[in-house]
Amino acid sequence: MRNHKLIFSAILSGIALFTSCSMLEKASVHGFDSGYYKVDSGKKTKMVYIDVTEEKIDVYSQREKIIDKDLFLSFPLQNPDSLQIFPLEFRKQSLDIDITTILLKYRPSVYGLPSQLTTDLNISLYAGWRHDSYKITSKTDPLGKHYLKFSNLGYDFGFFVGPGTTNVNPFTTNNRTTNEYVGMIIQTGIAGFLESNIASFGVAVGFDNLLNRDRDIWIYNNKPWVGFIVGIALN
């Protein structure tokens, strides 16, 4: 029953977070910061440097990190000109470093015992290669006023490692001990994320190593699991 409550709480938290992301989409540009990008406009792809402020976005052409000081494109974020060429899509790749936790772990059947769904406490450091796409479109409201809509799609793949806890008891040792306690583990694996500007959600595949002498009888030691992972960006 306790595990079911934890799962339900995690689901509600995820729904609340997605709702907050939807609200923030109307007020922010989802981490669309100054830097180097590729811009797609129609059939052309161009390397550019963009300067993002609260009032406008200036786009400069660049070649081999050398910036052409003459503006390639500029448009205001407030009351944009309807004659601007939209949609525009800016893309970039970057290193992603997160603090992550596995909310749910599915452990397949071992030694004929039932598979397990666990919610044990854990935390990891994650590093991966992130791909972001920022699309800007021009919209018109019912009053005929123009505004810009920003949409962001991000994803990445990488590796994680960190400590966690697990239950050690007769079931998880195939009745080779009568002790029942919470043991410390080190978890490692790979993960793939879908990104937002607040948090990351994805799927992880990993292995756990129990950090005491019962590792030889713990049935999940070095056995693969699949989990639902959440991350908070550090960079």
C-alpha positions as CSV (number, residue, x, y, z in Angstrom):
1,M,0.0,0.0,0.0
2,R,2.8,2.4,0.8
3,N,4.4,1.8,-2.6
4,H,1.1,2.5,-4.3
5,K,0.8,5.8,-2.5
6,L,4.3,6.8,-3.5
7,I,3.6,5.9,-7.2
8,F,0.4,7.9,-7.1
9,S,2.2,10.9,-5.6
10,A,4.9,10.7,-8.3
11,I,2.3,10.7,-11.0
12,L,0.5,13.7,-9.5
13,S,3.8,15.5,-9.2
14,G,4.6,14.8,-12.8
15,I,1.2,16.1,-13.9
16,A,1.7,19.3,-11.9
17,L,5.1,19.9,-13.3
18,F,3.9,19.4,-16.9
19,T,1.0,21.9,-16.2
20,S,3.5,24.4,-14.8
21,C,5.6,24.0,-18.0
22,S,2.6,24.7,-20.1
23,M,1.9,27.9,-18.2
24,L,5.6,29.0,-18.5
25,E,5.5,28.5,-22.2
26,K,3.4,31.7,-22.5
27,A,5.9,33.7,-20.5
28,S,9.4,32.4,-21.4
29,V,11.5,31.2,-24.2
30,H,12.5,27.9,-22.6
31,G,16.2,28.6,-22.1
32,F,16.6,30.2,-25.5
33,D,19.8,32.0,-24.5
34,S,22.5,33.9,-26.4
35,G,24.9,31.6,-28.1
36,Y,25.8,29.7,-31.3
37,Y,23.0,28.0,-33.2
38,K,22.0,26.6,-36.6
39,V,19.0,28.4,-38.0
40,D,16.5,26.8,-40.4
41,S,14.4,29.2,-42.5
42,G,12.7,27.5,-45.4
43,K,15.1,25.3,-47.2
44,K,18.3,27.0,-45.9
45,T,20.4,26.1,-42.9
46,K,22.9,28.7,-41.6
47,M,25.3,28.9,-38.7
48,V,24.6,32.0,-36.6
49,Y,25.2,33.7,-33.2
50,I,22.2,35.1,-31.5
51,D,22.0,37.8,-28.9
52,V,18.8,37.4,-26.8
53,T,17.5,40.3,-24.6
54,E,14.2,41.0,-23.0
55,E,13.3,43.3,-25.8
56,K,14.6,41.6,-29.0
57,I,16.6,38.9,-30.6
58,D,19.5,39.8,-32.9
59,V,20.9,37.2,-35.2
60,Y,24.5,37.4,-36.6
61,S,26.0,35.2,-39.3
62,Q,29.1,33.3,-38.2
63,R,31.7,31.1,-39.8
64,E,34.2,29.0,-37.8
65,K,33.2,31.0,-34.6
66,I,34.0,34.3,-36.4
67,I,30.9,36.6,-36.0
68,D,29.9,39.0,-38.8
69,K,29.0,42.2,-36.9
70,D,26.4,43.1,-39.5
71,L,23.0,41.9,-38.5
72,F,21.6,38.9,-40.4
73,L,18.2,39.2,-38.8
74,S,16.6,41.1,-35.9
75,F,13.1,41.1,-34.5
76,P,11.4,42.5,-31.3
77,L,9.8,40.2,-28.7
78,Q,7.1,42.7,-28.0
79,N,4.7,43.7,-30.8
80,P,6.6,41.9,-33.5
81,D,6.4,42.9,-37.1
82,S,3.9,40.7,-39.0
83,L,6.1,41.0,-42.1
84,Q,9.0,39.1,-40.5
85,I,9.8,35.8,-42.1
86,F,8.4,33.1,-39.8
87,P,8.5,30.3,-38.8
88,L,12.2,30.1,-37.8
89,E,13.9,27.1,-36.1
90,F,17.1,27.4,-34.1
91,R,19.0,24.2,-33.2
92,K,22.0,23.6,-30.9
93,Q,23.9,20.7,-29.2
94,S,25.4,21.0,-25.7
95,L,26.7,19.0,-22.8
96,D,24.0,18.3,-20.2
97,I,24.8,17.6,-16.6
98,D,21.9,16.7,-14.2
99,I,21.1,15.6,-10.8
100,T,18.7,12.6,-11.3
101,T,16.6,10.2,-9.4
102,I,14.9,7.0,-10.5
103,L,11.3,7.3,-9.4
104,L,10.3,3.8,-10.4
105,K,12.4,0.7,-11.0
106,Y,11.0,-2.4,-12.7
107,R,13.1,-5.5,-11.8
108,P,12.4,-8.5,-14.0
109,S,11.8,-11.9,-12.5
110,V,14.8,-13.6,-11.0
111,Y,15.1,-17.3,-9.9
112,G,11.4,-17.8,-10.7
113,L,10.3,-15.1,-8.2
114,P,7.8,-12.4,-9.2
115,S,9.1,-9.3,-10.9
116,Q,9.2,-6.2,-8.7
117,L,8.3,-2.5,-9.0
118,T,10.3,-0.5,-6.4
119,T,10.5,3.2,-5.3
120,D,13.6,3.1,-3.1
121,L,15.5,6.3,-2.4
122,N,18.3,7.1,-4.9
123,I,20.2,9.9,-6.5
124,S,22.7,10.1,-9.4
125,L,24.9,12.4,-11.3
126,Y,24.1,12.3,-15.1
127,A,26.1,13.5,-18.1
128,G,24.9,13.4,-21.6
129,W,24.8,15.1,-25.0
130,R,21.7,17.3,-25.5
131,H,20.0,18.3,-28.7
132,D,17.6,21.3,-28.6
133,S,15.3,22.8,-31.2
134,Y,13.6,26.2,-30.7
135,K,10.8,27.1,-33.1
136,I,9.4,30.6,-33.4
137,T,6.1,31.2,-35.1
138,S,4.1,34.4,-35.6
139,K,0.5,34.4,-34.4
140,T,-2.4,36.8,-34.4
141,D,-4.8,37.2,-31.5
142,P,-8.6,37.9,-31.9
143,L,-7.8,41.7,-31.6
144,G,-5.5,41.5,-34.6
145,K,-2.3,42.0,-32.5
146,H,0.8,40.0,-33.5
147,Y,2.8,37.9,-31.0
148,L,5.5,35.3,-31.1
149,K,5.1,31.8,-29.9
150,F,8.1,29.8,-28.8
151,S,8.2,26.0,-28.7
152,N,11.1,23.9,-27.5
153,L,11.9,20.3,-28.0
154,G,14.9,18.8,-26.4
155,Y,16.3,15.3,-25.9
156,D,19.6,13.7,-24.8
157,F,21.3,10.4,-24.1
158,G,24.0,9.7,-21.5
159,F,25.3,7.9,-18.4
160,F,24.5,8.1,-14.7
161,V,26.1,6.9,-11.5
162,G,25.2,7.4,-7.8
163,P,24.1,6.0,-4.5
164,G,20.8,4.5,-3.4
165,T,19.0,2.3,-1.0
166,T,17.3,-1.1,-1.3
167,N,15.5,-3.6,0.8
168,V,17.5,-6.7,1.8
169,N,15.3,-9.5,3.3
170,P,14.4,-13.1,2.8
171,F,12.6,-12.4,-0.5
172,T,15.4,-10.4,-2.1
173,T,18.0,-13.1,-1.0
174,N,15.9,-16.1,-2.1
175,N,15.6,-17.1,1.7
176,R,19.3,-17.2,2.2
177,T,19.1,-14.8,5.1
178,T,16.6,-14.0,7.8
179,N,17.7,-10.4,8.3
180,E,15.6,-7.5,7.1
181,Y,17.3,-4.1,6.6
182,V,17.8,-1.3,4.1
183,G,21.1,-1.6,2.3
184,M,23.2,0.9,0.4
185,I,23.8,0.4,-3.3
186,I,25.7,2.1,-6.2
187,Q,23.6,2.4,-9.4
188,T,25.0,2.9,-12.9
189,G,23.5,2.9,-16.3
190,I,22.3,4.8,-19.4
191,A,19.3,7.0,-19.8
192,G,17.4,9.0,-22.5
193,F,15.5,12.2,-21.7
194,L,12.9,14.5,-23.0
195,E,13.8,18.0,-21.9
196,S,12.0,21.1,-20.6
197,N,13.4,24.2,-19.1
198,I,12.6,23.0,-15.6
199,A,13.2,19.3,-15.5
200,S,13.9,16.3,-17.6
201,F,11.9,13.0,-17.8
202,G,13.0,9.8,-19.4
203,V,13.7,6.1,-19.3
204,A,16.8,4.5,-17.7
205,V,18.4,1.1,-17.9
206,G,20.8,0.3,-15.1
207,F,22.5,-2.1,-12.7
208,D,22.7,-2.0,-8.9
209,N,25.6,-3.2,-6.7
210,L,25.0,-3.8,-3.0
211,L,27.8,-2.4,-0.9
212,N,28.1,-5.0,1.8
213,R,28.9,-8.7,2.2
214,D,25.3,-9.8,1.3
215,R,25.9,-8.8,-2.3
216,D,26.7,-12.4,-3.1
217,I,23.2,-13.5,-2.0
218,W,21.2,-10.4,-3.0
219,I,19.3,-11.6,-6.1
220,Y,19.3,-8.2,-7.9
221,N,23.1,-7.6,-7.6
222,N,24.3,-6.6,-11.1
223,K,20.9,-7.6,-12.6
224,P,19.4,-5.1,-15.1
225,W,16.4,-3.0,-14.4
226,V,14.3,-0.5,-16.3
227,G,13.2,2.8,-14.7
228,F,11.4,6.1,-15.0
229,I,14.0,8.8,-14.4
230,V,13.7,12.5,-13.6
231,G,16.5,15.1,-13.7
232,I,17.2,18.7,-12.7
233,A,19.9,20.5,-14.8
234,L,23.0,21.8,-13.1
235,N,24.4,23.6,-16.1
